[in-house]
Each structure stands twice: as C-alpha cells, then as structure tokens.
Amino acid sequence: MTRSVFYVSDGTGITAETIGHSVLTQFDGVEFNTFRIPFVDTEEKARAAAARIRNAYTSNGIKPILINSVVDPAIGEVLAASGALMLDIFAPFIAPLESELGMKRSRSVGKAHGMTNFAEYEARINATNYALTHDDGLDVNYADADLILVGVSRVGKTPTCLYMALHYGVKAANYPLTPDDLERLEIPPRLKPYKQRLFGLDIDPIRLSQVREARKPGSKYAKIEQCRHELALADKLFRRENIPVQNTTHTSIEEIASKILAWLGIEKHLF
C-alpha cells in the first residue's frame, strides 16, 4: 500500500513533519510518499497547496493524508477542501490547554522554530562553531567541552556532535582513536583530565567498511579485516577505561544524542 502524505505549514513545516513522521512509523506495511509544503500563510497559497493535493488524489484515486500545522482557521478551511484526510497536529492539545491555563492560544506563526530567544540562538551557534573547531582532534583544548565523543574513524562522531550542537546547544568535541592509541589501549594523555566527559561510539564492522569504502575505495582503511581489528581494540579500550558506549549501526542520530546526554547527566532541552 502506498499513500501520499503532505505536511503543510505556515512556517517551516519542521514541526508537522517531525510529529507526522513519528506517527507514520507506527504503521508497518505502508509506503508513504511524503511532501512538505512550507510557508502557506495566505489563502492564495493554501488554494495552490489544496490544488496540488487534489491532483495527487486524482492521479491515483487514493485519498492523500494532510498533516497540518497552520494556525489560521481560514487557511485551514481552504486546505480541508482538498479532499484529503486532514490531521491538525495542534488540535488534540489546544482545547485542553486553553481550559487548564484559562487563556486562548495566541495563533502566532513560526514560534517553534523562530529566533525568538536570542540567547538560545547564540548558544546554538557557539556550540556549532565549537563542534567544528574541535572536530577530529583539530583543537586539543577540551576544557570547555560538555562532552567528548571517541571512536575509530567514520563511526559517526562528527554528525552526532553537530546534531547536539544545533538542537541542544551542547559543546561536543570528538577525538578519533589513532592506531597508536588503539595499540596502547590507553586514553590519550590529552583526554585523561576529561575522562568523565568521554563517551564512546561503536558500529558494526560491515557497516563501517561500507562507509569507509565510499570515502576511500579499495583502501586498506576500508577493508573488513582492518575495520574488525580497529573496532575490537576500541572495544577493549572502552572496557578497560570504563567508558560508556553507544552502537550507531541501527540507531538514529536523534536517539544516539538523547542516550549520550542522559547517560552523562547533561540536561539540555531541544531547541
């Protein structure tokens, strides 16, 4: 079964897509073709979006799903005329909250992802710059790091650091374990003062070989034997030094980040 899903928003559409994706993953056996239509903030744009959704309905005869985060009810009515199954992601929450708080919603557009708190925004930018300058051991000053990811090359350290910086404002550095580090089975001297901030990343050797092969085809670096050897030594190092580890093979960056922050007791909220 294949269904078309449209995420329609008067802002970026990130909220609608994030919530909608989480819900759709609960339905196995259905292939969802998804489309995001952002910044639908006028009735004219809503009519264009509704026409696009109707065309999808006409082309395959299967009712599309419309996941909507538009706050203007007039625009919502235009979208509802598309004939799709329309799901308002705010509807289940607004009425109970209005009742509990004794006030009406503001119907402000784009607040979830707008730059409304400049201190938080600056923290994210600073954390992102920190992750970039402390990537792969480029900068060895880790005094300001909230955490330091360690692992063999291409295990997923850099994208995880950047995700935590962008979404949580966490200053995350990463250090690639070198062949010398692995053979000594010791934490590098530059990391020893920050042992409590270390977190290891692991991966299946076959997956690591595939990632490395894409980066350096035909190299010893990408051979499955080399990957197995490095990962085995890294595992021994992590065990000897009692460093917590997360396997990244079948885990999303979002889940990896959440588990790392929880384990290290870093309480920062999603921006």
N, C-alpha and C positions, 0 to 999 in steps of 0.2 A: 504494500500500500504506500502511495506517495501523496503527500499533502503539501500545498503551498502555504507558507506562513509569512505574514507581513508584520514587521514591527514598525509601528507608526508613532511618531512623537513630535511634539512641538519644540523639542530640544534635540540633543544629540542622538537619542534613541538607545543610548547605552543601558539605561535602567530597564527599559522594556525588553531589550534583547537579553540582558543578564537574567532577569526573572523568568522570561519566557523560555529561554534555553534550559534553565534548571527544571522547569515543569515538564517540558517536552521530553527530556531524557528519561522520564518515568514510563514512557510508552515504547516498549520494545516492539520490533517488527514493523515500525512505520518509518519510512524515509521522509524527512522534512526538508523541502527546498525553501530556504529562508531568504527574505529580502528585508533590508532596513530602509525605511523612508523617513529621514530626519527633517527637522525644522518645518513641519507642517503647522504653521502658525497663523494661517489665514484660511478663510473659507474657499478661496480660489485654489490654494494649494491642496486643500482637502478634497475638492472636487476632482483635481488631477489624480490624486492618490486613489480615490474611490474608483475612478475610471480604469486605472491600471489594475486594480484588484478585480473589478468586474471582468476585464479582458482575460485574466487568468482563469476565472470561473468559466467563461465562455469557451476558452480554448480546450479545456479538458473535462468540463462538466462536473468537476468535483469542487464542492464549496471550500473556498480558502479559509484560513484562520487569521484573524486580525487581532494582534496583541497591541493594545492602545495605551499610551501614557499621556495623551493630550488632556489638558486641564480645562479648556474652553468647551462648555457643553454644546454650543452651536456648531463648532467644528466636529465634535463627536457625533452629532446627528448626521452631518454630511457623510462622515465615514461609515456610519451604520447603514446608510442607503446603498452601500457597495454590495450587499447581499452576503457578505462573509459572516462567519461566526465571530462576533466581536467580543473580546475579553478586555475589560478595563482593569489594569493591574492595581489601580488605587481603590477601586470600588469596595473591596471587602474590608478595607481599613478606615476609610474616611468617616463613614457614619458612626461607627463605634467610638472613634477618637473624638469627633465633634461632640458627641454626647458626654464622654468622660471628661473632656477638657472644658466643656461649656463655651465653646467658640467655634466659629466656622473656619474652614480652610481658607488660605489666602489666594489660592489659584495662581501662585507665582510660577512663571515658566523658567525652567533651566536651573533651579536652585540646587538640585542634586549634584550637578557637575559644573556649576558656575564658579567663578573665582570670587566667592562671597567672603571668604575668610583669608585675608592676605597673609596672615602669619602661617596658616596651614599650607597655603600655596608655596610660600617661600621655603618652608621646611621640606616640602617635596622636592623642590628644585635643588636645594642644597644637598639633600640626600642623594639625588640622582647624580649630581656632579661628584659627590664623594664616591659613589659606586664606580663611576667611570675612571676616576683618578686612582682608585685602589683596586683596579681590575687586574687579575693575573699577576699580583705581586709587583705592579708597576711602582707603587708607593709603599714603602715599608713602615711608615708611621701609622700604627694601628691604635694609638691612644684614644682616639675619638670614636672608634668603631663600636656600634651597638652589638655587632656580631661579625664573625669571620667564617666564611664557608671554605672548607678544604676538601680536596679530592683530586683525582687524576685529571688530566686534560680532557675536555669535552664531556664532562659528566653533568653539566648543566648549571655550573656555578654563576656565570655571568647573567643569564636571563633571570635567574632567581633573585640575584642581588638587585637588578634593575626593577623587577616587579615590586619587591618590597620597598624600594625607594619611592617609586611612583605612586604606589597605592597606600603605603603606611608611613612614609617619611622616615624610614629606618635607614640608618647609615650602615650599610652592609659592604664589607670588603670581601675579597676572595683570594685564596692562595692556591696555586697549582702545585701539587706534590711532584717534585722532580725525581729523576731516577736515584740521585744521591740520597734524598730524603727517604725514599722507599727502601733502599738497601740498608740504611742505618736504622730504620724502624724507630725513629725518634721525631718528636715535634721539632721543626726547625727552630734554632735559637731565637729568631726574631718573633716567633709566635708564643714562646713559653710564658712571657708575662701576661698573656691574654688567654690562657688555657680555658678559663671559664666561659669565654665567649665563642669558643670554637664549635663548629657543627660540621660533620662530615656528610658528603654526598656519595652515593654508590649507584651503580647501574648494572644491568645485565651485560656481560661481555659481548654477546652477539650484537646487541643494540649499539654498544659503544663502538664496535668495529664498523658498523654501518655508518655511524655519524662521522667517524674519522676517515673512512673511505671516501665519503662525499667531499671532505675537506682536502685530503691528500691521497688521491687514488694510487693504488699499487705500492704504497709505502710500508715499511716495517712497522711504523707507528700505528697503522690501521689493521695489521694482521691480528687475527683472532687470538693467536698464541700470546702475542705481546699484550693484548688487552686483558686476557685472563691473568697473566703474570702480574701486571701492574695492579689490577683490582685485588688480587689475593694478598699482595704486600700491603696495599692500603687498608684492607680489612684487618690484617694483623696489627698494623699501626693504630688503627682506631680502637681495637680491643685492648691493646697494651696500655694506651693512654686514657682509656675510658672516655672516649669522645662519642657523643650521641651521633647516630647515623640515620639518614633517610634514603631509601632507594627511590630513584627517579624514573625507573623504567616505564611503569604504568600509572604514574601519578602526575596530575596536572600541576602547573606552577602555583596555582592558587592554593591547592591542598598542601604542597610542599612548604610554601611560605607560612601557612597557618600552623602547621605542625612544628616548624622550627621556632616560630615566635612563642608558641605555647610551651614548648619544652624548655626554652631559655627564660621563660617568665617575662617576656617583653610584651607589655600590654599597650599596644597602639591600635587605634581604630582605623578602619577602612575609610579613605577619603572619597 
